[in-house]
Amino acid sequence: MSDRPEDQKHPKMLPSLVVGLLREKCRQQAAAIAALKAKNQGQAVEIEELRAALERRPAQSVEIHRDA
């Protein structure tokens, strides 16, 4: 580290451009996570609908005819 006054800035202070970029990155990640959650929720609903449809479907019987 230098003893120059301009080098004595607080190390945790980021330029506003960097802060803006980080906020945008976080916003994009949050949007991507929300989209994945919605997709997963939609798939879960579809699976439940298919399962319910299968449970309502009557059992299929097979008749075997033998020619004697």
CNS distance restraints for C-alpha pairs under 8 A (distance, minus, plus):
assign (resid   1 and name CA) (resid   7 and name CA) 7.45 0.50 0.50
assign (resid   2 and name CA) (resid   7 and name CA) 6.25 0.50 0.50
assign (resid   2 and name CA) (resid   8 and name CA) 7.85 0.50 0.50
assign (resid   3 and name CA) (resid   7 and name CA) 6.96 0.50 0.50
assign (resid   3 and name CA) (resid   8 and name CA) 7.28 0.50 0.50
assign (resid   4 and name CA) (resid   8 and name CA) 6.83 0.50 0.50
assign (resid   5 and name CA) (resid   9 and name CA) 7.66 0.50 0.50
assign (resid   9 and name CA) (resid  13 and name CA) 7.72 0.50 0.50
assign (resid  14 and name CA) (resid  18 and name CA) 6.38 0.50 0.50
assign (resid  14 and name CA) (resid  19 and name CA) 6.52 0.50 0.50
assign (resid  15 and name CA) (resid  19 and name CA) 6.47 0.50 0.50
assign (resid  16 and name CA) (resid  20 and name CA) 6.05 0.50 0.50
assign (resid  17 and name CA) (resid  21 and name CA) 6.20 0.50 0.50
assign (resid  18 and name CA) (resid  22 and name CA) 6.13 0.50 0.50
assign (resid  19 and name CA) (resid  23 and name CA) 6.13 0.50 0.50
assign (resid  20 and name CA) (resid  24 and name CA) 6.21 0.50 0.50
assign (resid  21 and name CA) (resid  25 and name CA) 6.15 0.50 0.50
assign (resid  22 and name CA) (resid  26 and name CA) 6.16 0.50 0.50
assign (resid  23 and name CA) (resid  27 and name CA) 6.12 0.50 0.50
assign (resid  24 and name CA) (resid  28 and name CA) 6.13 0.50 0.50
assign (resid  25 and name CA) (resid  29 and name CA) 6.18 0.50 0.50
assign (resid  26 and name CA) (resid  30 and name CA) 6.08 0.50 0.50
assign (resid  27 and name CA) (resid  31 and name CA) 6.17 0.50 0.50
assign (resid  28 and name CA) (resid  32 and name CA) 6.15 0.50 0.50
assign (resid  29 and name CA) (resid  33 and name CA) 6.12 0.50 0.50
assign (resid  30 and name CA) (resid  34 and name CA) 6.12 0.50 0.50
assign (resid  31 and name CA) (resid  35 and name CA) 6.16 0.50 0.50
assign (resid  32 and name CA) (resid  36 and name CA) 6.25 0.50 0.50
assign (resid  33 and name CA) (resid  37 and name CA) 6.15 0.50 0.50
assign (resid  34 and name CA) (resid  38 and name CA) 6.16 0.50 0.50
assign (resid  35 and name CA) (resid  39 and name CA) 6.14 0.50 0.50
assign (resid  36 and name CA) (resid  40 and name CA) 6.06 0.50 0.50
assign (resid  37 and name CA) (resid  41 and name CA) 6.01 0.50 0.50
assign (resid  38 and name CA) (resid  42 and name CA) 6.06 0.50 0.50
assign (resid  39 and name CA) (resid  43 and name CA) 6.18 0.50 0.50
assign (resid  40 and name CA) (resid  44 and name CA) 6.08 0.50 0.50
assign (resid  41 and name CA) (resid  45 and name CA) 6.22 0.50 0.50
assign (resid  42 and name CA) (resid  46 and name CA) 6.20 0.50 0.50
assign (resid  43 and name CA) (resid  47 and name CA) 6.09 0.50 0.50
assign (resid  44 and name CA) (resid  48 and name CA) 6.22 0.50 0.50
assign (resid  45 and name CA) (resid  49 and name CA) 6.17 0.50 0.50
assign (resid  46 and name CA) (resid  50 and name CA) 6.19 0.50 0.50
assign (resid  47 and name CA) (resid  51 and name CA) 6.08 0.50 0.50
assign (resid  48 and name CA) (resid  52 and name CA) 6.08 0.50 0.50
assign (resid  49 and name CA) (resid  53 and name CA) 6.13 0.50 0.50
assign (resid  50 and name CA) (resid  54 and name CA) 6.16 0.50 0.50
assign (resid  51 and name CA) (resid  55 and name CA) 6.27 0.50 0.50
assign (resid  52 and name CA) (resid  56 and name CA) 6.29 0.50 0.50
assign (resid  53 and name CA) (resid  57 and name CA) 6.27 0.50 0.50
